[in-house]
Amino acid sequence: MENNMKELNMDELDKICGGWEASQLTPEELREYNALREAFFKAYEDHDRDRFAQIGAQMRAFGDRMTAKYGHDL
C-alpha cells in the first residue's frame, strides 16, 4: 500500500495550524523568531536539555504574543 504522506516545514505547519504566519511579523519580530528557532535547534543538537527547555518556553511565550497580536489558533 502506498503512503501519500508529506513532511511539512515550519511555514507549512503554521498555515495548517492557524494563528499568525512569519510573513506577518515586523522585521524586529522576525529577527526574534529566527533567533529563537536557531537557538532552539542548536540546544537540541548540543543535547542541552536545560537550554532546550528554556528556549522552548521563550518560543511558546513569543507564539502567545504573536497569536494575541495577529490571530488566534484554530
N, C-alpha and C positions, 0 to 999 in steps of 0.2 A: 504494500500500500504506500502511495506517495504522500509525503508530508509537505504541504504547501505553506509552512510557517516561514516567516521572515524575521530576521533580527532587526530591531529598530534602534536608531541612535537617539541621543537625548532630545534633540529638537523634535523628532517624530513622536517621541513619548509625550513631550509637553503638549503637542497638538491633540493627542488622543485623550489625555487626562483632563483637559480643560484648564481654566485659570489663565495665567499670564504666559506670554511667549518671550523668548530672548529678544526678538525683534522689536518689542515694545519698550525695552529698557533704555534709559538715558545712557549716554556714554559712561558716566560715573558708575551707574548701577551695573552696566555690562562689565566694566573692569572688575568690580567687586565680585560679580557672579563668576567670571572666568578665573579670578584669583582663588576663590573658594573651591571651585571644581579642580583646579590644578593641585592645590594643597591636599584636597580630599584623596585624589588618586595617588599622589606622592606618599601620603601616610599609609595608604593601602599597600603600595609597592614595597614600602620600608617595613611593613608588618608592625607599625607603631600603633597599637590598639588605643592607647590613651589619646594620641593626637587625632587618630581616625574618628573617635567618638566626639572629641571636641569640635573638629571641623564639621562633622555631621550635624551637631547641634546648631552650629552657626549657619549651615546651609538651610536647615529647617526654619530657623528664625528669619533668614533672608527670604525664603519662599513664602512665609506667612506675611511678611511686609509687602511683598510684591503682589500676592493674592489680594490683600486688602486694598492696594492701590490700583491694580489693573484688572482684577476679575476674580471670580470665585471658582473653586474646584467643583467639578460635577458631583 
